[in-house]
Amino acid sequence: MSQPCTNIRVTPSPLPPVAGVGLRFPHHQEFVDTRPSIGWLEVHAENYMGGGTPLRYLEALRRDYPISFHGVGLSLGSADELDRAHLDRLDRIVERFEPALVSEHLSWSVIGQTYLADLLPLPMTQEALDVVCRHIDQAQTHLGRKILIENPSTYLQFSHSIIPEWEFMANVAARTGCGILCDVNNIFVSAQNHGWDASAYLRALPPAAIGEIHLAGHSIATLSSGATLRIDDHGSRVCPAVWDLYEEALARFGPVPTLIEWDTHIPPLDELLGEAGQANRYLSRLPENRTDHAIPA
């Protein structure tokens, strides 16, 4: 059985329990020019593994904002071994930028050294759990720090899955010592698609492991059968039902750094910041947050 990694270092500047936004290329220059009031920024790590302009923007912004790295390329659930070259690239930018948090996905995206353009779901089996835990241990040891693992959004279930997803997530955290990035929108989307109880999913996650929350918009597709499918496309505002589930998450987990993700149909920056302001209003209702941290409007 995998054991929690013991040689990980404490992150250099933990994120405050306020709202942040995902920094995307269309907003780079506006952020540099205006320095809007926002608690922190999260970037996709792979976008900054090269050189040139993206790195210069990130260097400029990290002076004024805490930074979180969100990876999409480690393929922690792949049956293949981890790509050491990719892990080395991640390690180099972590050393360079010293992000407050580093996170990845409960998914796989690599087979036979071929990268697939999606975050693919895992069967919830003991074998898959062992693979994921082994890879998380390897990643945490290589990076020398604890990472967070994000729960997926899914559109199908494997017939041979034997572990409920929420138990799988809790087991991963217990066995490796990693944290959980609780994507509330993903829980809502998957619960709607599969008939799960989203509130029960939240109750099954260990509060002490929750290091970050994600919120995003999703779309609804109508299938030929007439059934509907929720699709996690990060292309719109957070819907009211997800805000309600977020309120439940805060009641269980307390004040947690919360990210607004918006990756398609990217809006003007003011609209993105407005969604972060809504998250901050939920956070400000928690007694623990009213005096300990300043929460931008």
C-alpha positions in Angstrom: 0.0 0.0 0.0 1.2 3.5 -0.8 2.2 5.6 2.1 2.0 9.4 2.4 5.1 11.1 1.1 7.3 12.4 3.9 9.9 14.6 2.2 7.5 17.3 0.8 8.1 20.9 1.7 5.6 23.4 2.9 4.4 25.6 0.0 6.1 29.0 0.1 3.0 31.3 0.2 -0.4 29.6 0.7 -3.3 31.2 -1.0 -5.7 33.3 1.0 -9.2 32.0 1.3 -10.6 34.4 -1.2 -11.6 34.2 -4.9 -9.1 34.1 -7.8 -9.5 33.8 -11.5 -7.9 31.8 -14.2 -5.4 33.9 -16.1 -5.9 33.4 -19.9 -3.9 34.9 -22.8 -6.6 37.4 -23.9 -6.3 39.1 -20.5 -2.5 39.1 -20.1 -2.0 42.7 -21.2 -5.0 44.1 -19.4 -3.9 42.5 -16.1 -0.4 44.1 -16.6 -1.8 47.5 -17.5 -4.6 47.7 -14.8 -3.6 45.4 -12.0 -7.2 44.7 -11.0 -8.1 43.8 -7.4 -8.3 40.1 -7.2 -7.0 37.7 -4.6 -4.9 35.4 -6.8 -4.3 34.0 -10.2 -4.2 30.4 -11.5 -2.5 29.4 -14.8 -2.3 26.2 -16.8 1.3 25.1 -16.1 1.8 23.7 -19.6 1.2 27.2 -21.2 4.4 28.5 -19.5 6.8 25.6 -20.1 8.3 27.3 -23.1 9.8 30.7 -23.4 8.9 34.1 -24.8 6.0 36.4 -24.1 3.9 34.2 -21.8 6.8 33.9 -19.3 7.4 37.6 -19.3 3.8 38.3 -18.5 3.8 35.7 -15.7 7.0 37.1 -14.3 5.4 40.6 -14.2 2.2 39.5 -12.6 3.7 37.2 -9.9 5.1 40.3 -8.2 1.5 41.5 -7.4 -0.5 38.3 -7.2 -0.2 34.9 -5.6 0.0 32.2 -8.3 -1.4 28.7 -8.5 -0.3 26.2 -11.2 -3.0 23.9 -12.6 -1.5 21.1 -14.7 -3.2 19.1 -17.5 -0.4 16.9 -18.7 0.8 14.5 -16.0 -1.7 11.8 -16.8 -1.8 10.5 -13.3 -4.3 7.8 -14.2 -2.4 6.4 -17.2 -1.3 2.7 -17.2 2.0 4.0 -18.6 4.6 5.3 -16.3 4.8 9.1 -15.8 6.6 11.1 -18.5 9.7 12.1 -16.6 10.6 14.8 -19.2 7.2 16.4 -18.6 7.6 16.1 -14.8 11.1 17.7 -15.1 9.5 20.6 -17.1 6.9 21.1 -14.4 9.6 21.0 -11.7 11.6 23.7 -13.4 8.7 26.2 -13.6 7.6 25.4 -10.1 11.2 26.2 -8.9 11.2 29.4 -11.0 7.8 30.8 -10.0 7.2 29.2 -6.6 3.4 28.9 -6.9 1.4 28.7 -3.7 -0.3 25.6 -5.0 0.2 23.0 -7.7 -2.7 20.8 -8.9 -3.5 18.1 -11.4 -6.5 16.0 -12.5 -7.9 12.6 -11.7 -7.7 11.5 -15.3 -5.5 10.0 -18.0 -4.4 11.5 -21.3 -1.3 9.6 -22.5 -0.9 6.2 -24.1 2.3 4.9 -25.7 3.9 8.4 -25.4 1.0 9.9 -27.4 -0.8 12.8 -25.8 -4.5 12.8 -26.3 -6.3 16.1 -26.4 -8.6 15.4 -23.5 -8.8 14.5 -19.8 -10.2 11.0 -20.0 -12.1 9.2 -17.2 -10.8 6.3 -15.1 -12.6 3.1 -14.1 -13.1 3.3 -10.4 -11.3 0.1 -9.5 -8.7 -1.0 -7.0 -6.1 -1.3 -9.8 -6.7 2.2 -11.0 -6.5 3.5 -7.4 -3.1 1.8 -7.0 -1.8 3.4 -10.2 -3.0 6.9 -9.4 -1.6 6.7 -5.9 1.8 5.5 -7.2 2.0 8.3 -9.7 1.0 10.9 -7.2 3.7 9.7 -4.8 6.2 9.9 -7.6 5.1 13.4 -8.6 5.1 14.7 -5.0 8.5 13.2 -4.4 9.9 14.7 -7.6 8.5 18.1 -7.0 9.2 18.0 -3.3 5.8 19.3 -2.4 2.2 18.3 -1.8 -0.1 18.6 -4.8 -3.9 18.8 -5.1 -5.9 16.4 -7.2 -9.1 17.6 -8.9 -12.3 15.5 -9.2 -13.4 15.0 -12.8 -16.5 15.8 -14.7 -17.7 12.6 -16.4 -20.2 11.6 -19.1 -20.1 7.8 -18.8 -19.5 5.2 -16.1 -17.6 2.0 -16.5 -19.6 -1.1 -15.8 -16.7 -2.7 -13.9 -16.2 0.3 -11.5 -16.6 -0.8 -7.9 -15.5 2.3 -5.9 -17.8 5.4 -5.8 -15.9 8.4 -7.1 -16.2 10.3 -3.9 -14.7 7.3 -2.0 -11.9 7.0 -4.6 -11.0 10.7 -4.1 -11.0 10.3 -0.3 -8.8 7.2 -0.6 -6.3 8.9 -2.9 -5.9 11.7 -0.3 -5.6 9.3 2.6 -3.0 7.1 0.9 -0.7 9.7 -0.6 -1.1 12.8 1.7 -2.1 14.9 -1.4 -4.8 17.5 -1.1 -8.1 17.7 -3.0 -9.1 20.4 -5.4 -12.9 20.2 -5.1 -14.4 21.3 -8.4 -18.0 22.0 -7.4 -19.2 22.4 -11.0 -17.7 19.0 -11.9 -19.6 17.4 -9.0 -22.8 19.0 -10.1 -22.3 18.0 -13.8 -21.4 14.4 -12.9 -24.2 14.1 -10.4 -26.8 15.4 -13.0 -25.4 13.0 -15.7 -25.3 9.9 -13.5 -28.1 10.4 -11.0 -25.8 10.9 -8.0 -26.5 12.9 -4.9 -24.2 16.0 -5.2 -24.7 16.9 -1.5 -23.7 13.3 -0.4 -20.6 13.6 -2.6 -19.5 16.7 -0.7 -20.2 15.0 2.6 -18.0 12.1 1.7 -14.9 14.3 1.1 -12.5 14.9 4.0 -12.6 18.6 4.9 -9.0 18.7 6.0 -7.9 17.6 2.5 -9.7 20.4 0.6 -7.1 23.0 -0.5 -8.9 24.8 -3.3 -12.4 25.0 -4.9 -13.2 25.5 -8.6 -16.3 27.1 -10.0 -17.2 27.3 -13.7 -20.1 27.4 -16.1 -21.3 24.4 -18.1 -23.6 23.8 -21.1 -26.5 21.4 -21.6 -26.8 19.2 -24.7 -29.9 17.3 -25.8 -29.2 13.8 -27.1 -31.1 12.0 -29.9 -32.9 10.0 -27.2 -34.3 13.2 -25.8 -32.1 12.9 -22.6 -29.9 15.8 -21.6 -26.2 15.8 -20.9 -24.3 18.4 -18.9 -21.0 19.4 -20.4 -18.2 21.0 -18.4 -17.1 23.5 -21.0 -16.1 26.5 -18.8 -17.8 28.8 -21.3 -20.4 30.7 -19.3 -21.3 32.1 -15.9 -21.7 29.8 -12.9 -25.3 28.7 -12.8 -27.6 29.2 -9.7 -27.6 25.5 -8.8 -23.8 25.4 -8.7 -23.7 28.5 -6.5 -26.1 26.7 -4.2 -23.8 23.7 -4.1 -20.9 26.0 -3.5 -22.6 27.4 -0.4 -23.0 23.8 0.8 -19.3 23.2 0.2 -18.3 26.3 2.2 -20.6 25.2 5.1 -18.7 21.9 5.2 -15.2 22.9 4.4 -15.0 26.5 5.7 -13.3 29.3 3.8 -11.3 27.8 0.9 -9.4 29.6 -1.9 -12.0 29.6 -4.8 -11.2 29.9 -8.5 -13.5 31.1 -11.3 -12.6 29.1 -14.4 -13.5 30.5 -17.8 -11.7 28.8 -20.8 -14.1 29.1 -23.8 -16.0 32.1 -25.0 -13.7 34.1 -22.8 -15.6 37.2 -21.6 -14.3 40.8 -21.0 -12.2 40.9 -17.8 -14.8 42.9 -15.9 -17.3 40.0 -16.3 -14.8 37.5 -15.1 -13.9 39.6 -12.1 -17.7 40.0 -11.4 -18.0 36.2 -11.0 -15.1 36.3 -8.6 -16.8 39.0 -6.7 -19.9 36.8 -6.3 -17.7 34.0 -4.9 -16.2 36.5 -2.4 -19.7 37.5 -1.2 -20.4 33.8 -0.4 -17.0 33.6 1.4 -17.6 36.8 3.3 -20.7 35.3 5.0 -18.4 32.8 6.9 -17.5 34.1 10.3 -13.9 32.9 10.1 -13.4 35.1 7.0 -14.7 38.4 8.2 -11.7 39.6 10.2 -8.8 37.3 9.2 -8.6 38.2 5.5 -9.5 41.2 3.3 -11.9 40.0 0.6 -12.0 42.0 -2.6 -15.4 43.0 -3.8 
